Amino acid sequence: MGRRSAAAASFVALWLLGALVGHRAAAEPVRVGVILDLASAAGRRWKTSIQMAVDDYYAGHPNSTTRVELSFKDSSGDAVGAVSAAVDLIKNAQVQAIIDGAQTAAEAEFVAHIAGRAHVPVLSFSATSAAQTPFFVRTSADESSQAAPIAEVLGHYGWHAATLLHEDSRSGAAIAPVLADALRGVRASVEHRAAVPADASDDRLDAVLYRVAAMTTRVFVVHMPLPLALRLFHRAKNAGMMSEGYVWIATAGVGEVDALSPEDNDAMQGVLSVRPYAPPTSQVTAFAERFRARFQQENDGSQDIPDPTVSTLRAYDAAWATAAAVEAAGISGSAFKPPEGSTGPTELDQLGVSATGEKLVKAVRDTTFDGLAGKFTLLNGQPQTPAYEIVNFVAEGPWTVGFWNTKSGISPEFAAGSGEGLKEVLFPGVDQSDIRIPDGWAFSPAGQELVVAVPVKHGFQQFVRVYNDTTSNRTMFSGYCIDVFDAAIKALPYPVYYRYEPFYGIGNGSSGTYQQLIDLVPDQKADAVVGDLAITVSRMGEVDFTMPFTESGWTMVVPVQSQAATGMFFFLKPLTPALWLASLGAFIFTGFVIWVIEHRINPEFRGTPLQQFGIIFHYAFSTLVFAHRENVVSNLSKFLMVIWVFAVLILTSSYTASLTSMLTVQKLKPAVTEIHDLINNGDYVGYQEGSFVYGELLEMNFDQSKLRSYRTPDEYADALSKGSDDGGVAAVFDEVPYLKIFLSQYCDSYTMAGPVYKGTGFGFAFPKGSPMAPELSRAIVGLTEGDDMGLIERKWFGAPGTCGGDGVDASNASLTLWNFSGLFLITAVAATLVLIAYLAMFVYRERHELRAAEPGSGSVSLKRVRAWLQHYDRKDMTAPHFKQQLWSDSPSANGSNHGKKRERAEQDGSRDFGGPGASPLSDHSRMDSASPLERKGSGEFRTPFDQRMGEAALERKPSLKLQQNTEERKKLPLSP
C-alpha cells in the first residue's frame, strides 16, 4: 500500500513539473493585421501565401518565444475600405503590425498615415512608392526602378522620344523625372506628358488620346493602375492608335496582371510591359506545388489555380520578415498607450499609440534572409533593385521576350552572357508573318502635310527664291536650300508629305525678321523652317536645328588697293631666310668636298691656305653662272659636279621666276584689315538686312548710327565703291556663304579681310524634341558623302574657283626651304657619299705611309692627326698630272751613268721619299711633293701659284715644254 502511494505521488509530481515546463515554453501571441482586397484574384492568392509563410516560419523555428496571429481585413479595393480596415485593426484588434496589400497608391498612402499616427509598422509588398512616415516599410521595388529597363528598350530600337501617360496623382507623376533622366542616357527624351485622372470618363480619355495623336511621337509609355490602363487601351483601339506604327510600353502595374478577359487581351495586342522577375529555384518550385494544393483547398476546390506570381512570392517574404522581426524584437502582448491630451470626436483621434512600434520597425529593417523572391534586405530602408522581365502581350497572353538587370542590361535570356537585345516582338497592327519594327515617330502627324515656312527675299536668291509662276499662277520655290531639303527628304526610307508656305518680311526693312521666322515653329504656326537660317545659341533654345549644310563663320569684305613691290633688299624676298641659309651651306659644303678630292691630285686646287680657302668659296659660287675655271680630275668630283650643277640650275631658275613674278604682277592688299580701325575712325559699315550680324556688330561696340543695311550684292558693291565718306561704307559684314557669292561677281575690286568669326552655318529648324532634326541630319550627311551635295552646289554657285587670282602677296609668294628640301637632300647625300668614298680610298691606298709617318710634338692623338694631315697635304706623285710633269723634268735615259743613277735613285725614292741615301733627284721630287709646312721647315720656297699655272700651260703646249727641257739639260754637269 505504501509503494502504491509513493508511485502515485511520483506521477503527480512529474505531471505537475511537465505542466509547469509546458507553461513556460508556450509562445507569446502577437497580433498582426493584414489588409487585402479579398474579392480580387490577387487578394486571394496573397492571403494563401501569407498564411503559408507564417506556418512555414514556425515549423522551421519550433522554439520561438512569440507567435504571430493573423487578422485579415477586406479593403474592398478602395481607399475608404482600406482606411476603415486599418482603424479597426488598430483600435479594436490592437495589432502590433500591419501587412498591407494595397493595389493603388491612394490605399497605401492612407493606411501608412493612419498607422503612423498610432506608431504601428506597416509592411507593404505591393506599393511602389514610399509614404512619408517612419513606420512605413516598403518591401517591393520602387516604381522609379522601372525607368531603366524602359529606357533600355527605347535605346535598343533607336526610338529618340516618347510620350508619357500617367495617373494624375503624386505617385503617378513621380516617375516622370526619373524616366527623363534614364532616357537621356540613351539619347532619348520625354517629348510630352499627359496626366489622366483615376476617374476619367471615356470622353476625357478620348480627348487625351486625340491630343497626343497630333504629336509626331508614336511611342507611348503608360504608367497607371491596371483598371485605368485597360480603359485607356480600349479607347486607343477605338481611336485607331493600336495600329501599325504605334508603340505602347506599360509599367509593372499592367505587366503583373494575372489573367485578362478576351476583350482586354484583344485591346492590348502588341503592348510591351515590364514586371519584376524572380529566378526559379528549387524552393520556389516546391512552394508552387504546395501553394496550388492549399489554394485549391481554401477556395472550395476551384479548378482555376494560378501559378504564384512575383507579387505572391513578395507577400510570402513580407509575412516571413514580420514573424522574424517579432521574434527578434521580443514583442509580448499588446501595449497601447492612450492618446495624449484631449481626444476628438472621430475614431482617428481616439487611436492609441503602440509602445512597441519603434522597436519592431527597427527589427524589420534589420531583418535579412534568402526569400522566395530573392535576397530580402533593406538598404537604407529600401529594397534592392530587382531584375525585370519584359513581356509582349499577344493573342495567347503575356509572352516573355527578354530580361533586364543592372549588370548586363537587356538580353533575350536571363542567364549571363546570353547576348543583347530582345526576342522577336509583335507590335500593334503588325501581322505575325511580317513583323516590322516601327519607326517610333511620324513626320506628318495624323496624316497631315507638314507646313514648311520659307523666307521671301530680294537678294542672294541663289539660296532661296520665291516667285509667282505666271503660267500656272502658283507660288514657286527654288534655290540651294530648297534643293538640299528636297534631296534630304527623298533620302529618307519612308514618304513624307509637306508643303512650302512663303513668309514675307525678309529684307523689307525690319531687322529681326529672321527671328520672327524662327518664332513660327514654337508658336505652332509652322512645322519647320527651310532657308538660309544661321544656327545661333539663342535660336537653339527655341528650336532644334539639323546639322549645318554650308560653311560656317562671318567676316567682312573690303575694297582692295595696289601695293608697289619696292625696297632696298627686295631682291631677297623670292627666297625665305631659311632657304638662303640652306643654299649658302650647300654651296660651302659642295666646294669643300670637291677641294678635298682634288687637293692632292690637281695643281689648280693647291697653294697657300688663304688661296685654298678662296678656291673653296670661289669654285662653288662660280657655278651659279657656270664661270668656274678650275678643271676637276677625279671621277668622284665629276659625278658630284653633275648633281650640283643640276641643283644650281633649278635653284637659279626658280629664283629668277619668283623675282620676275614679284616685279611684274600687280600686288593687291585689303584697304582695311583691323575692325578696331573701323570703330576708331568712325567709318560706316554695312550688313545684310535681317541678319543676326546686326546684333553682333552692336556687341562689338559699333555705333548704331554707323550701321547701314543692304539686300543685294549690287548694293554691296555700290556702297563699297562710294566709300564711307561719300554715302557708302568702308566694309560690309556678312556670313561667309553670302560673301563668296558677292566675290564671285565682284572679285577684282574686293576681298575678304579681317578675322573670321566662328559660326555653325545654315540649318533647317524644327520643334524642340522633334525626331525630324536628327533624321534629316543623317540624310544631309549622306548627301555630303556622295555626289548629290556637290551637284547642287555647282548648280547654284557654279564650279569652284579662285577669286581674282591676279594679286600676289610678296610675303606669301616667297619660295620656302620645304619647296627645295628634296633637292638639297639629294645633293647632301651625294656629297656625303662621295666624301666618304674618297676618304676610304685614301686611307686604304696610303695605309703604309700613314703608319710610317713620324709624329711631331704633342700628345699621341695629336701627333697622329698632325702626321696624317701633313701626309694628306703632299702632292700625290702617282697622279697623272704630277707623274707626267716629273718625267718631263728628268734627262733622257740614253745609257749614261748619270741617267742610270737617277733612275735608281728615282726607284729608291719612289719607295721611300726622303730616306737615307736618297739621290738628288729623289730630294728634288720630295721637295716638289712636300706640303707647305714641310717646305717652310726645310727653307725651300713654295712654288708660286702663277708658276704652276705656267706649268699647266706647258702641259697644254708641248713645244714650249720641249724648249724648257732643253735649257734645263744644258745646265746639268757632264758625266766624266
Sequence and secondary structure as in RCSB ss.txt:
>XXXX:A:sequence
MGRRSAAAASFVALWLLGALVGHRAAAEPVRVGVILDLASAAGRRWKTSIQMAVDDYYAGHPNSTTRVELSFKDS
SGDAVGAVSAAVDLIKNAQVQAIIDGAQTAAEAEFVAHIAGRAHVPVLSFSATSAAQTPFFVRTSADESSQAAPI
AEVLGHYGWHAATLLHEDSRSGAAIAPVLADALRGVRASVEHRAAVPADASDDRLDAVLYRVAAMTTRVFVVHMP
LPLALRLFHRAKNAGMMSEGYVWIATAGVGEVDALSPEDNDAMQGVLSVRPYAPPTSQVTAFAERFRARFQQEND
GSQDIPDPTVSTLRAYDAAWATAAAVEAAGISGSAFKPPEGSTGPTELDQLGVSATGEKLVKAVRDTTFDGLAGK
FTLLNGQPQTPAYEIVNFVAEGPWTVGFWNTKSGISPEFAAGSGEGLKEVLFPGVDQSDIRIPDGWAFSPAGQEL
VVAVPVKHGFQQFVRVYNDTTSNRTMFSGYCIDVFDAAIKALPYPVYYRYEPFYGIGNGSSGTYQQLIDLVPDQK
ADAVVGDLAITVSRMGEVDFTMPFTESGWTMVVPVQSQAATGMFFFLKPLTPALWLASLGAFIFTGFVIWVIEHR
INPEFRGTPLQQFGIIFHYAFSTLVFAHRENVVSNLSKFLMVIWVFAVLILTSSYTASLTSMLTVQKLKPAVTEI
HDLINNGDYVGYQEGSFVYGELLEMNFDQSKLRSYRTPDEYADALSKGSDDGGVAAVFDEVPYLKIFLSQYCDSY
TMAGPVYKGTGFGFAFPKGSPMAPELSRAIVGLTEGDDMGLIERKWFGAPGTCGGDGVDASNASLTLWNFSGLFL
ITAVAATLVLIAYLAMFVYRERHELRAAEPGSGSVSLKRVRAWLQHYDRKDMTAPHFKQQLWSDSPSANGSNHGK
KRERAEQDGSRDFGGPGASPLSDHSRMDSASPLERKGSGEFRTPFDQRMGEAALERKPSLKLQQNTEERKKLPLS
P
>XXXX:A:secstr
 HHHHHHHHHHHHHHHHHHHHHHHH  EEEEEEEEE TTSHHHHHHHHHHHHHHHHHHHH TT SEEEEEEEEE 
TTSHHHHHHHHHHHHHTS  SEEEE  SSHHHHHHHHHHHHHTT  EEESS  S  SSTTEEE S  GGGGHHHH
HHHHHHHT  EEEEEEESSHHHHTHHHHHHHHHHTTT EEEEEEEE TT  HHHHHHHHHHHHTSSB EEEEES 
HHHHHHHHHHHHHTT SSTT EEEE HHHHT     HHHHHHTTT EEEEEE    HHHHHHHHHHHHHHHHHTT
T S      HHHHHHHHHHHHHHHHHHHHT  S  EE  SS   SSTGGG  EESSHHHHHHHHHH  EEETTEE
E EETTEE   EEEEEEEETTEEEEEEEEETTTEEESSSSTTS SS      TT  TTS     SB SSGGG  E
EEEEE  SS TTT EEEEETTTTEEEEESHHHHHHHHHHHTSSS   EEEEEETTTTSS TTHHHHHHHTTTTTS
 SEE SS B  HHHHTTSEE    S   EEEEEEEEEE    TTGGGTTB HHHHHHHHHHHHHHHHHHHHHHTT
T GGG S HHHHHHHHHHHHHHTTTT       SHHHHHHHHHHHHHHHHHHHHHHHHHHHHHHS EEEES   H
HHHHHHT  EEEETT THHHHHHHTT  GGGEEEE SHHHHHHHHHH GGGTS SEEEEEHHHHHHHHHHSTTTE
EEEEEEE    B  EE TT THHHHHHHHHHHHHHSSHHHHHHHHHH S   SS     HHHHSB GGGGHHHHH
HHHHHHHHHHHHHHHHHHHHTHHHHHH    SS HHHHHHHHHHHHHHS  TTSHHHHHHHHHHS   SS HHHH
HHHHHHHHHHHSTT TT  HHHHHHHHHHS HHHHHHHT     HHHHHHHHHHHH HHHHHHHHHHHHHHS   
 
